[in-house]
Amino acid sequence: MPRRSQIRATDLSRFLVYILAHRPDEFGLVPDSMGFIALKELLRAIREEPGWGYVREGHIREVLTGKDRALFVWEEDHLRAADKRWHLDLQTPSENAPKILFVAIRRKTHSHVMEKGLSSDRPLVLSPDRDMAFRIGRRRDQKPIMLEVMTEPAQEQGVSFHVFGDLYVTKDIPPECISGPPVPEEIREPLPPKKQKTVPQPSIPSGGAFVLDVHRDPDLSRRRYGRKPRGWKEESRKMRRSKG
């Protein structure tokens, strides 16, 4: 490996140790219960830092196959530090949560969140710092919607906030505890139109006239040829012509 690449790998290894083993919260990251962080999330957080925008998955793989590989545990697309120094307690609620926490959501979920609230199978990550909340939200949407979560009303409804470094973690937040910009009219979900039963109306000829159905005419000659029967005057003229 060229010397320049070795220096980069060593610096990246130290940076990964700091993130994964010491302060994942400083980068808006919350590991799972086993301490793992998804590689995609880790890469997004690293590339946000000045001077680290070049990092790709291949650079991390170089670290994991180099001299510092014993410092990390790699499983599929997740990575953790072999020796972590942080602690995440999702059983004990925080007693000193700020009155307002921030979270940035994707634009396409704006209408749903304002109506139904926030909920997820994964822990919801909130921050008392607006810029950090925006940074986390921007990883999923370039122009996320910033929301404020009022913690006191939420706690009164049984919501628990768990502190993790400079971040807070929870699972569900009712809509009445969320404050944010109104949903633009153009992205509101329109109500489905009511189905109206159409009753066929019989056609009524105007002017007192009626329509003769040829196929229902009792006169066979009219039904067969569509002609009117001969009247008595026409028959009389025919007889006179034959006698003359």
C-alpha positions in Angstrom: 0.0 0.0 0.0 1.4 3.4 -0.9 2.5 5.6 2.0 -0.3 8.2 1.3 -2.9 5.5 1.4 -1.5 4.1 4.6 -1.7 7.6 6.2 -5.3 7.9 5.0 -6.3 4.5 6.3 -4.7 5.2 9.7 -6.5 8.6 10.0 -9.8 7.0 9.0 -9.3 4.2 11.5 -8.8 6.7 14.3 -11.8 8.6 13.2 -14.0 5.5 13.1 -12.8 4.5 16.6 -13.9 8.0 17.9 -17.3 7.8 16.2 -18.1 4.1 17.0 -16.5 3.7 20.4 -16.8 7.1 22.0 -19.3 9.6 20.6 -21.7 8.4 17.9 -24.2 10.9 19.2 -21.9 13.8 18.2 -22.5 12.8 14.6 -26.3 12.2 15.0 -25.9 8.4 15.1 -27.7 6.0 17.5 -26.4 2.4 17.4 -28.8 -0.5 17.7 -29.1 -2.7 20.8 -25.9 -4.6 19.8 -23.9 -1.4 19.2 -24.0 -1.7 15.4 -24.5 1.2 13.0 -25.6 0.7 9.4 -22.8 1.4 7.0 -24.9 3.7 4.8 -25.7 5.9 7.8 -22.1 5.9 9.0 -20.8 6.9 5.6 -23.3 9.8 5.3 -22.2 11.1 8.7 -18.5 10.8 7.9 -18.9 12.6 4.5 -20.6 15.5 6.2 -17.4 16.4 8.1 -15.0 18.8 6.5 -12.1 17.0 4.8 -13.8 13.6 4.9 -16.1 13.9 1.8 -13.9 11.5 -0.2 -14.6 8.4 2.1 -16.3 5.5 0.4 -17.1 2.0 1.4 -13.8 0.8 -0.1 -11.8 3.0 2.3 -13.6 1.5 5.3 -12.9 -2.0 4.0 -9.2 -1.1 3.8 -9.3 -0.3 7.5 -11.1 -3.5 8.3 -8.5 -5.6 6.5 -5.5 -3.6 7.8 -3.5 -3.5 11.0 -6.5 -2.0 13.0 -9.0 -4.6 12.0 -9.2 -6.0 15.6 -10.7 -2.7 16.8 -14.0 -3.3 14.8 -16.6 -5.9 14.3 -18.2 -6.1 10.9 -21.4 -8.0 10.2 -23.0 -7.8 6.8 -23.7 -4.0 6.2 -23.3 -3.0 9.9 -20.2 -2.0 11.9 -19.4 -1.4 15.5 -16.4 -0.9 17.8 -15.0 -3.9 19.5 -14.7 -1.9 22.7 -17.4 0.8 23.2 -17.3 3.5 25.8 -20.8 4.8 25.5 -24.0 3.5 27.2 -27.5 3.5 25.7 -30.3 2.9 28.2 -33.7 2.5 26.6 -35.3 1.4 29.9 -34.9 4.4 32.1 -36.7 7.6 30.9 -34.9 10.9 31.2 -36.1 13.2 33.9 -34.6 16.4 32.5 -35.6 16.4 28.9 -35.8 19.9 27.3 -39.2 21.3 26.9 -38.8 21.3 23.1 -36.9 18.8 21.0 -36.4 19.0 17.2 -36.8 16.4 14.5 -36.6 16.9 10.7 -38.8 14.6 8.6 -39.1 13.8 4.9 -41.5 16.1 3.0 -43.6 13.3 1.7 -44.5 12.3 5.3 -45.4 15.8 6.4 -49.2 15.4 6.0 -49.2 11.9 7.6 -47.1 13.0 10.6 -49.2 16.1 11.3 -52.4 14.0 11.3 -51.2 10.7 12.8 -48.0 11.6 14.8 -44.5 10.1 14.7 -44.0 6.4 15.0 -41.4 3.9 13.9 -40.2 0.4 14.5 -36.7 2.0 15.0 -36.0 4.5 17.7 -36.9 8.1 16.8 -33.9 10.4 17.2 -34.5 13.9 18.4 -32.1 16.7 19.3 -32.3 19.9 21.4 -30.2 21.5 18.7 -32.1 22.5 15.6 -29.0 22.3 13.4 -28.3 18.7 14.4 -31.9 17.7 13.8 -31.7 19.3 10.4 -28.4 17.5 9.7 -29.9 14.1 10.6 -33.1 14.8 8.6 -31.1 15.9 5.5 -29.6 12.4 5.2 -33.0 11.2 4.0 -34.3 14.4 2.3 -32.4 17.3 1.0 -35.1 19.7 2.2 -36.6 18.1 5.3 -39.5 19.6 7.3 -38.5 20.8 10.7 -40.8 20.0 13.6 -40.9 20.8 17.3 -41.8 18.1 19.8 -43.3 19.4 23.1 -42.0 16.9 25.7 -44.1 17.8 28.7 -47.5 17.1 27.0 -46.0 14.0 25.5 -44.8 12.7 28.8 -48.2 13.3 30.3 -49.5 10.9 27.6 -47.0 8.3 28.6 -44.2 9.0 26.1 -40.7 8.2 27.4 -37.6 10.1 26.2 -34.2 8.4 26.7 -31.0 10.4 26.7 -28.1 9.3 24.6 -25.2 11.8 24.8 -26.5 15.0 23.2 -29.5 13.2 21.6 -32.8 11.9 22.8 -34.5 8.7 21.7 -38.2 7.7 21.8 -40.7 5.6 19.8 -44.0 7.3 19.4 -45.2 10.9 19.6 -48.9 11.9 19.4 -49.8 14.5 16.8 -51.1 17.0 19.4 -47.5 17.1 20.8 -46.0 18.1 17.5 -45.7 21.7 16.2 -44.6 22.5 12.7 -45.5 24.4 9.5 -48.9 23.8 7.9 -49.1 21.2 5.2 -49.2 22.9 1.7 -52.4 22.5 -0.1 -50.7 20.9 -3.1 -49.5 17.9 -1.1 -52.6 17.4 1.0 -54.2 14.1 0.2 -57.6 14.8 -1.5 -60.7 13.1 -0.2 -62.0 10.4 -2.5 -65.1 11.6 -4.4 -68.4 10.2 -3.2 -69.8 7.6 -5.6 -73.3 8.6 -6.9 -75.7 6.0 -8.2 -76.9 6.8 -11.7 -80.5 6.0 -12.3 -81.3 5.5 -16.0 -84.1 7.9 -17.1 -86.6 6.7 -19.7 -86.5 8.7 -22.9 -89.7 10.6 -23.4 -90.4 11.9 -26.9 -91.4 15.5 -27.1 -94.6 17.0 -28.6 -96.8 14.0 -27.6 -95.3 11.9 -30.4 -94.4 8.3 -30.0 -91.7 6.1 -31.5 -92.8 3.0 -33.3 -90.6 0.0 -32.9 -90.6 -1.9 -36.2 -89.8 -5.2 -34.6 -92.9 -4.9 -32.4 -95.3 -4.0 -35.2 -98.2 -6.6 -35.3 -98.4 -6.2 -39.1 -96.1 -8.7 -40.6 -95.7 -6.8 -43.9 -94.4 -3.8 -42.0 -92.1 -5.8 -39.9 -90.7 -7.7 -42.9 -90.3 -4.9 -45.4 -90.7 -1.8 -43.3 -93.6 -0.5 -45.6 -97.1 0.7 -44.8 -100.1 -1.5 -45.8 -102.1 -0.4 -48.8 -105.2 1.6 -47.9 -108.8 1.1 -49.4 -108.4 4.0 -51.8 -105.4 2.4 -53.4 -107.2 -0.9 -53.7 -110.2 0.7 -55.4 -108.0 2.5 -58.0 -106.3 -0.8 -58.8 -109.7 -2.5 -59.4 -110.9 0.2 -61.7 -107.7 0.1 -63.8 -108.1 -3.7 -64.2 -111.7 -3.4 -65.4 -110.9 -0.7 -68.0 
